[in-house]
């Protein structure tokens, strides 16, 4: 199944900055990589990344930037899952 939704240019830019940030956490970089993989492609979020992103959004320990990446990842998810 292909995904017609794509990451916005703004989110793709934020994701690229996160990947280049040496102080970014592993989870931030994973989410950023997923956001970028859905920019200008028909790639869709994997089930594993949906779970990670969902857990980030449910937790109080993550920053607003991390949560915005997670929200973008989930917005590309497969509705039928």
Backbone as CSV, one residue per row, in Angstrom:
resi,resn,N_x,N_y,N_z,CA_x,CA_y,CA_z,C_x,C_y,C_z
1,UNK,0.837,-1.173,0.000,0.000,0.000,0.000,0.888,1.245,0.000
2,UNK,0.580,2.184,-0.837,1.355,3.422,-0.868,0.645,4.477,-0.040
3,UNK,1.407,5.452,0.375,0.886,6.514,1.219,0.870,7.817,0.422
4,UNK,-0.273,8.453,0.341,-0.361,9.704,-0.409,0.012,10.907,0.452
5,UNK,0.130,10.703,1.769,0.507,11.796,2.664,2.028,11.881,2.734
6,UNK,2.538,13.096,2.823,3.980,13.307,2.913,4.283,14.307,4.004
7,UNK,5.484,14.209,4.555,5.923,15.177,5.557,6.009,16.558,4.919
8,UNK,5.624,17.567,5.669,5.709,18.935,5.160,7.171,19.357,5.033
9,UNK,7.396,20.381,4.227,8.766,20.885,4.072,9.302,21.395,5.393
10,UNK,8.449,22.017,6.185,8.846,22.528,7.486,9.300,21.384,8.403
11,UNK,8.514,20.307,8.442,8.877,19.166,9.283,10.120,18.455,8.744
12,UNK,10.249,18.374,7.441,11.431,17.749,6.850,12.686,18.545,7.214
13,UNK,12.564,19.863,7.207,13.690,20.719,7.584,14.048,20.528,9.055
14,UNK,13.035,20.464,9.907,13.256,20.234,11.335,13.908,18.874,11.551
15,UNK,13.462,17.868,10.811,14.021,16.523,10.929,15.484,16.501,10.499
16,UNK,15.797,17.191,9.413,17.184,17.252,8.934,18.075,17.921,9.971
17,UNK,17.593,18.996,10.579,18.355,19.676,11.626,18.585,18.755,12.819
18,UNK,17.563,17.981,13.162,17.685,17.039,14.278,18.740,15.989,13.994
19,UNK,18.747,15.472,12.775,19.742,14.447,12.426,21.168,14.997,12.462
20,UNK,21.322,16.284,12.197,22.640,16.907,12.223,23.043,17.411,13.603
21,UNK,22.128,17.342,14.558,22.378,17.838,15.911,23.064,16.748,16.740
22,UNK,24.313,17.013,17.128,25.072,15.999,17.882,24.496,15.760,19.275
23,UNK,23.678,16.690,19.782,23.095,16.503,21.112,21.707,15.851,21.060
24,UNK,21.205,15.583,19.866,19.883,14.951,19.739,19.946,13.509,20.235
25,UNK,18.882,13.093,20.892,18.820,11.727,21.431,18.584,10.712,20.311
26,UNK,18.794,9.459,20.663,18.572,8.373,19.699,17.116,8.352,19.231
27,UNK,16.195,8.559,20.159,14.772,8.540,19.799,14.430,9.705,18.874
28,UNK,15.005,10.886,19.147,14.777,12.032,18.268,15.292,11.736,16.868
29,UNK,16.465,11.138,16.783,17.042,10.841,15.474,16.233,9.780,14.735
30,UNK,15.720,8.801,15.456,14.876,7.774,14.820,13.602,8.390,14.249
31,UNK,12.970,9.234,15.049,11.754,9.901,14.584,12.059,10.815,13.404
32,UNK,13.158,11.555,13.494,13.546,12.458,12.413,13.808,11.690,11.120
33,UNK,14.465,10.556,11.236,14.743,9.736,10.046,13.442,9.254,9.416
34,UNK,12.475,8.895,10.245,11.185,8.453,9.729,10.460,9.602,9.027
35,UNK,10.507,10.787,9.625,9.884,11.959,8.999,10.513,12.216,7.634
36,UNK,11.847,12.190,7.588,12.531,12.451,6.308,12.235,11.378,5.274
37,UNK,12.099,10.140,5.722,11.826,9.061,4.758,10.446,9.199,4.132
38,UNK,9.590,10.009,4.741,8.238,10.219,4.226,8.095,11.564,3.528
39,UNK,9.207,12.210,3.287,9.187,13.501,2.608,9.451,13.288,1.121
40,UNK,8.537,13.721,0.297,8.655,13.589,-1.164,8.726,12.146,-1.634
41,UNK,8.135,11.235,-0.863,8.058,9.826,-1.267,6.686,9.284,-0.885
42,UNK,6.402,8.072,-1.266,5.147,7.438,-0.859,5.380,6.458,0.288
43,UNK,6.551,6.549,0.945,6.830,5.682,2.093,5.808,5.923,3.186
44,UNK,5.582,4.892,3.958,4.610,5.000,5.035,5.259,4.509,6.331
45,UNK,4.792,5.008,7.442,5.319,4.664,8.752,5.178,3.175,9.023
46,UNK,6.241,2.568,9.555,6.178,1.156,9.928,5.395,1.006,11.226
47,UNK,4.912,-0.174,11.474,4.191,-0.452,12.714,5.052,-0.188,13.940
48,UNK,6.329,-0.538,13.858,7.232,-0.305,14.982,7.387,1.179,15.271
49,UNK,7.546,1.988,14.225,7.696,3.431,14.426,6.390,4.061,14.916
50,UNK,5.256,3.511,14.500,3.976,3.997,15.013,3.922,3.814,16.526
51,UNK,4.385,2.662,16.996,4.394,2.380,18.429,5.332,3.322,19.175
52,UNK,6.533,3.517,18.641,7.501,4.427,19.260,6.916,5.840,19.341
53,UNK,6.383,6.322,18.237,5.832,7.677,18.191,4.654,7.824,19.151
54,UNK,3.821,6.822,19.212,2.677,6.849,20.119,3.137,6.918,21.569
55,UNK,4.151,6.129,21.909,4.680,6.130,23.273,5.299,7.477,23.632
56,UNK,5.969,8.108,22.676,6.551,9.436,22.906,5.442,10.434,23.231
57,UNK,4.364,10.404,22.459,3.279,11.357,22.670,2.569,11.138,24.007
58,UNK,2.558,9.919,24.501,1.893,9.612,25.776,2.754,9.963,26.990
59,UNK,4.035,10.155,26.780,4.966,10.367,27.886,5.197,11.854,28.178
60,UNK,5.442,12.154,29.443,5.756,13.523,29.844,7.247,13.825,29.775
61,UNK,8.067,12.815,29.515,9.514,13.034,29.593,10.137,13.586,28.305
62,UNK,9.357,13.695,27.237,9.905,14.161,25.962,9.591,15.636,25.720
63,UNK,10.485,16.303,25.008,10.321,17.730,24.702,9.236,17.937,23.640
64,UNK,8.827,19.191,23.515,7.839,19.535,22.484,8.376,19.234,21.090
65,UNK,9.675,19.459,20.863,10.272,19.162,19.554,10.187,17.675,19.244
66,UNK,10.493,16.848,20.225,10.417,15.397,20.028,8.978,14.982,19.756
67,UNK,8.051,15.559,20.494,6.636,15.228,20.295,6.128,15.685,18.930
68,UNK,6.641,16.803,18.431,6.192,17.245,17.106,6.696,16.297,16.021
69,UNK,7.906,15.779,16.183,8.409,14.765,15.242,7.540,13.508,15.320
70,UNK,7.209,13.095,16.552,6.376,11.901,16.737,4.999,12.089,16.104
71,UNK,4.433,13.272,16.266,3.115,13.553,15.680,3.172,13.483,14.155
72,UNK,4.259,13.984,13.593,4.406,13.929,12.141,4.514,12.481,11.668
73,UNK,5.269,11.695,12.401,5.402,10.264,12.064,4.033,9.595,12.087
74,UNK,3.259,9.861,13.135,1.932,9.228,13.236,0.968,9.717,12.168
75,UNK,1.143,10.941,11.725,0.240,11.453,10.685,0.444,10.733,9.357
76,UNK,1.551,10.034,9.213,1.829,9.256,7.996,1.459,7.784,8.158
77,UNK,0.865,7.439,9.283,0.628,6.015,9.580,-0.482,5.424,8.726
78,UNK,-0.522,4.111,8.758,-1.496,3.319,8.011,-2.784,3.245,8.816
79,UNK,-3.851,3.863,8.329,-5.102,3.895,9.072,-5.687,2.500,9.315
80,UNK,-5.375,1.562,8.459,-5.980,0.236,8.597,-5.292,-0.615,9.651
81,UNK,-4.171,-0.147,10.189,-3.473,-0.924,11.210,-4.119,-0.776,12.542
